[in-house]
Amino acid sequence: MDVQVLYNIVHQEAFGMNIAIYFYLTGLSAGSFILSTLAYGFGMEQYRPLGRVGVILATLLLIIAPLFLLIHIGIPYRAWHLFVYLNFESPITWGSFLLILYPINCIIYGYFMFKENMKLTRIFGLIGIPLAISVHGYTGFILAFGKARALWNTAIMPILFLVSAVVSGIALMILVCVIKDRFFSKQKKINMQLLENLGKLLAWMIVFDLFLVGSDLLVLLISHSDAQDVAHLILAGGFSPLFLGVENLLGKIAPFILLIVPKFRNLTTLIIASLLVVIGIFFMRYIVVVGGEFIPLI
Amino acid sequence: MTKETQKKRYAMLIDLRKCIGCNTCAVACKSENDVPLSVWRSWVKRIEKGKYPNSKEFFLPIVCNNCENPICVTVCPVQASIQRPDGIVYIDPHRCIGCRYCMAACPYGVRYINPVTKIAEKCYWCHHRVDAGLEPACAVACPTGAILFGDLNDPESALAKAVARNAVQVIKAELGTQPHTFYIDLDQDAVEAKEEKKDR
């Protein structure tokens, strides 16, 4: 039976590229912060060189990220409404406080770290972990509350966002460590042992991320009709080159192979793998945000 | 309970058997609410089923459902989307920051960002007219009387009687939003967006 739409209006795009970039930057920030606390919060000494780099990256990225929100919203000078007219049912209200508390905590934590005050560094590092998890986890809830969009409305979304945040955070950290050691350190010598540890961590987080993406997709494929439509959109439709090719093949499977096969293990492949992951996770955000609202609702 | 103390619950009933797809409701809405070009508070979706000569066009006038359990009110971070006690959901234009979260969350796609003022807007059953004792512009303008508006809680109203005496449907009842725009003779294919998957 033919069903042909003769007339319907074109709907505006609700969340676009700005929101995808914002999610990407908060993810990188949360990932960097968690890596920074591995040594200073949990005492894993092999990761001590990451502490300072991590906190600087986390703070800088989280200062840039909300600027994309200000570009996105229609009337930026009304942003103070977010702190006055509260609606605690809305994830954006949770986020407006998290986006204030988390950078402040990052700055305090970093200050004590550079002052070599280990006790206070540890305390603020441990306070920062739930904040870092919340500041990225809430973005997953923003999408999960969009209950008409099958790609967003899943309970796995916050944890999927957190895992991809850690993945992208580790990859960015590898790149920044290479640049820092090569150009800005006194010895100009790269700490290969540290990078290899990070590489292994990255490889296994990629596996976890792939598992989450796969389980999300499997359930979408046999769920209700809207879910099947969006699963076909990202597997066979307009978003499939990005989803299958860029996000998963180049952004996850290729880096995993580069990182895990002993023959490939050297500095160049580590850099290539990290670059691929950083790019792949950006496309993951883009596909989730833009692909999720691609199919019109009515 | 006397009639005065009874809580009002406005609702709309669109009888698609009477709809001729003339778009008068959409035009009346645009004119009444000063809706800019390129956006619509209400519109008539039109689909064609079958192949000529065994074919028929179906019309679906779409307005806001003014849900009993509105997701747009839940997700609005600044309480700019407000549900009145009589069920109408409206947007405070001085409160809205234009974050578009309501647009992303609304299952019916009825919200838009006003290109001039940059805030979210939608159909609110012309509450300025309703408060003045009039009917919404679309209900008045409809030449075939397909659009009924009234108080669902008043058993004597024409709307409550029509809802009680007909088989009525709502759009996407499964989402639990409890829409209060009812339809008679609603076609499932007109609701779904299947054929619209366009390449962007």
Interface residues (C-beta under 8 A of the other chain):
Chain A: M1 D2 V3 Q4 V5 L6 Y7 N8 I9 H11 Q12 A14 F15 L69 H72 I73 G74 I75 R78 A79 H81 L82 V84 Y85 L86 N87 E89 S90 P91 I92 T93 S96 I142 F145 G146 K147 A148 R149 D229 L233 G237 G238 E293 F294 I295 P296 L297 I298
Chain B: V39 W40 W43 V44 K45 R46 I47 E48 K49 G50 K51 S55 E57 I62 I71 T74 V75 C76 P77 V78 Q79 A80 R95 C96 I97 G98 C99 R100 Y101 M103 A104 A105 C106 P107 Y108 G109 Y112 I113 T117 K118 I119 A120 I171 K172 L175 D189 V191 A193 K194 E195 E196 K197 D199 R200
